Amino acid sequence: MENPLQKFKKDLQNIAKAGGRLLSIEVPENEEKPIIAEPVAAPSPSKTPEKTEAVARKVAKDGIPVNLYRPKDPFVGKCLSNEELVRKGGEGTVRHLVFDLSGGDLHYVEGQSIGIIPAGTDDAGKPHKLRLYSIASTRHGDHLDDKTVSLCVRQLVYKHPDTGVEVEGVCSTYLCNMEPGSEVKITGPVGKEMLLPDDPNANIIMMATGTGIAPFRAYLWRMFKEKHENYQFKGLAWLFFGVAYTPNILYKAELEDLQRQFPDNFRLTYAISREQKNVDGGKMYIQSRIAENADKLWELVQKDNTHTYICGLKGMEGGIDEGMSSAAAKHGVDWSDYQRGLKKDHRWHVETY
Ligand SMILES: Cc1cc2nc3c(=O)[nH]c(=O)nc-3n(C[C@H](O)[C@H](O)[C@H](O)COP(=O)(O)OP(=O)(O)OC[C@H]3O[C@@H](n4cnc5c(N)ncnc54)[C@H](O)[C@@H]3O)c2cc1C
């Protein structure tokens, strides 16, 4: 007997034979776009039936698109804008980039990442490998036309440990210096760790350092800025955002605007390490804010509809666990056991790099 995948493959072949191509596919529940089979004159080389089939296969399983474009055959997008996010007096360079996706099949959902392949070759003369970046826009893009994807990229600059010579990261420098109008090779999307629950009543706790804000910007736009018939956010969104200096608070105006507009549903708590002091007189990191709000956070994480997301610098989980451990210990609970349960329930999500 024909299994569903074989049947689906056959349907796709029939669509292709009839001169059509599958433009998008999503699960019926909570759908925002229908399946569209549109007749086209002749398939272009980048949209052969084989490729269309591969695309559909990757999307069909759980409605989450993955690896629609792979490094061997990336999508070539165009940079529409590239803006500095760090204000005067801040540290380093972080850029907000918007890429045009029109003319392809690349789509994504909030919390996923895309790969960028820098132009040029590495020291061995081989093409550069891709680097992953969290998507900073919702599936509808910053222009709300489903045709763009945005990133929030920090330029990596460090002193070489042996020579002391300043080194600039390959891909982050390529992106931060990119001129609008330039072409860019994009792969993906990838990632299922940081997806938002469909439940509009869920509580969403977000803990970000630096560019870790990227997926949370996408969540917040989806929750508060966009209007959806099947997702009207009514829960509590609480963002803890750690940066070094006030001018390093990325998307500050946007975040504070949302807080003013939605004071009952959106809480914003900064930890500005080089400016603020914690209760012990030390630097204010996210974990100090967690300790300050431990009782409320502990109450929230115990609710079945609360999801916690951590994104940003590798190593930031340590401090968060410390804060949560002391909150849990007050109630005689071992945090690592409790956290294991949350992870098993897919309510504790971490993406650090
Ligand atoms: C899932 C995921 C999401 C990500 N999202 C984002 C994002 O939203 N924004 C963002 O800016 N980045 C993000 N990153 C990081 C990004 O993928 C790149 O790693 C980053 O931009 C650096 O790449 P590069 O090509 O500029 O650096 P490279 O040229 O690849 O250099 C990186 C290498 O430099 C060396 N190095 C780095 N720092 C030092 C140091 N202090 N001392 C000595 N050696 C050092 C290390 O060997 C390191 O591997 C993400 C990573 C992952 C895995």
Ligand as a Chemical Component Dictionary entry (heavy atoms), coordinates in Angstrom:
data_LIG
# 
_chem_comp.id                   LIG 
_chem_comp.type                 NON-POLYMER 
_chem_comp.pdbx_formal_charge   0 
_chem_comp.three_letter_code    LIG 
# 
loop_
_chem_comp_atom.comp_id 
_chem_comp_atom.atom_id 
_chem_comp_atom.alt_atom_id 
_chem_comp_atom.type_symbol 
_chem_comp_atom.charge 
_chem_comp_atom.model_Cartn_x 
_chem_comp_atom.model_Cartn_y 
_chem_comp_atom.model_Cartn_z 
_chem_comp_atom.pdbx_ordinal 
LIG C1  C1  C 0 22.435 29.140 16.626 1  
LIG C2  C2  C 0 23.347 30.340 16.521 2  
LIG C3  C3  C 0 22.812 31.603 16.427 3  
LIG C4  C4  C 0 23.639 32.713 16.342 4  
LIG N1  N1  N 0 23.074 33.944 16.266 5  
LIG C5  C5  C 0 23.849 35.029 16.203 6  
LIG C6  C6  C 0 23.255 36.328 16.137 7  
LIG O1  O1  O 0 22.021 36.495 16.148 8  
LIG N2  N2  N 0 24.090 37.397 16.067 9  
LIG C7  C7  C 0 25.450 37.268 16.073 10 
LIG O2  O2  O 0 26.145 38.280 15.971 11 
LIG N3  N3  N 0 26.023 36.042 16.126 12 
LIG C8  C8  C 0 25.274 34.933 16.180 13 
LIG N4  N4  N 0 25.852 33.689 16.228 14 
LIG C9  C9  C 0 27.334 33.590 16.131 15 
LIG C10 C10 C 0 27.750 33.531 14.640 16 
LIG O3  O3  O 0 27.330 32.298 14.087 17 
LIG C11 C11 C 0 29.265 33.619 14.414 18 
LIG O4  O4  O 0 29.881 32.631 15.199 19 
LIG C12 C12 C 0 29.863 34.965 14.762 20 
LIG O5  O5  O 0 29.291 35.994 13.961 21 
LIG C13 C13 C 0 31.382 34.946 14.502 22 
LIG O6  O6  O 0 31.600 34.564 13.179 23 
LIG P1  P1  P 0 32.795 35.207 12.318 24 
LIG O7  O7  O 0 32.802 34.523 10.997 25 
LIG O8  O8  O 0 32.694 36.673 12.331 26 
LIG O9  O9  O 0 34.047 34.797 13.166 27 
LIG P2  P2  P 0 35.202 33.756 12.716 28 
LIG O10 O10 O 0 36.060 34.357 11.688 29 
LIG O11 O11 O 0 34.547 32.454 12.429 30 
LIG O12 O12 O 0 35.975 33.666 14.052 31 
LIG C14 C14 C 0 35.465 32.938 15.125 32 
LIG C15 C15 C 0 36.625 32.222 15.787 33 
LIG O13 O13 O 0 37.509 33.187 16.297 34 
LIG C16 C16 C 0 38.109 32.711 17.479 35 
LIG N5  N5  N 0 37.854 33.662 18.556 36 
LIG C17 C17 C 0 36.702 34.343 18.800 37 
LIG N6  N6  N 0 36.844 35.150 19.868 38 
LIG C18 C18 C 0 38.095 34.955 20.319 39 
LIG C19 C19 C 0 38.824 35.484 21.401 40 
LIG N7  N7  N 0 38.291 36.387 22.223 41 
LIG N8  N8  N 0 40.081 35.057 21.574 42 
LIG C20 C20 C 0 40.642 34.151 20.740 43 
LIG N9  N9  N 0 39.990 33.609 19.695 44 
LIG C21 C21 C 0 38.738 34.002 19.495 45 
LIG C22 C22 C 0 37.499 31.377 17.767 46 
LIG O14 O14 O 0 38.356 30.392 17.270 47 
LIG C23 C23 C 0 36.218 31.387 16.972 48 
LIG O15 O15 O 0 35.812 30.113 16.576 49 
LIG C24 C24 C 0 25.051 32.562 16.336 50 
LIG C25 C25 C 0 25.586 31.280 16.431 51 
LIG C26 C26 C 0 24.759 30.193 16.530 52 
LIG C27 C27 C 0 25.375 28.829 16.637 53 
# 
loop_
_chem_comp_bond.comp_id 
_chem_comp_bond.atom_id_1 
_chem_comp_bond.atom_id_2 
_chem_comp_bond.value_order 
_chem_comp_bond.pdbx_ordinal 
LIG C1  C2  SING 1  
LIG C2  C3  SING 2  
LIG C2  C26 DOUB 3  
LIG C3  C4  DOUB 4  
LIG C4  N1  SING 5  
LIG C4  C24 SING 6  
LIG N1  C5  DOUB 7  
LIG C5  C6  SING 8  
LIG C5  C8  SING 9  
LIG C6  O1  DOUB 10 
LIG C6  N2  SING 11 
LIG N2  C7  SING 12 
LIG C7  O2  DOUB 13 
LIG C7  N3  SING 14 
LIG N3  C8  DOUB 15 
LIG C8  N4  SING 16 
LIG N4  C9  SING 17 
LIG N4  C24 SING 18 
LIG C9  C10 SING 19 
LIG C10 O3  SING 20 
LIG C10 C11 SING 21 
LIG C11 O4  SING 22 
LIG C11 C12 SING 23 
LIG C12 O5  SING 24 
LIG C12 C13 SING 25 
LIG C13 O6  SING 26 
LIG O6  P1  SING 27 
LIG P1  O7  DOUB 28 
LIG P1  O8  SING 29 
LIG P1  O9  SING 30 
LIG O9  P2  SING 31 
LIG P2  O10 DOUB 32 
LIG P2  O11 SING 33 
LIG P2  O12 SING 34 
LIG O12 C14 SING 35 
LIG C14 C15 SING 36 
LIG C15 O13 SING 37 
LIG C15 C23 SING 38 
LIG O13 C16 SING 39 
LIG C16 N5  SING 40 
LIG C16 C22 SING 41 
LIG N5  C17 SING 42 
LIG N5  C21 SING 43 
LIG C17 N6  DOUB 44 
LIG N6  C18 SING 45 
LIG C18 C19 SING 46 
LIG C18 C21 DOUB 47 
LIG C19 N7  SING 48 
LIG C19 N8  DOUB 49 
LIG N8  C20 SING 50 
LIG C20 N9  DOUB 51 
LIG N9  C21 SING 52 
LIG C22 O14 SING 53 
LIG C22 C23 SING 54 
LIG C23 O15 SING 55 
LIG C24 C25 DOUB 56 
LIG C25 C26 SING 57 
LIG C26 C27 SING 58 
# 
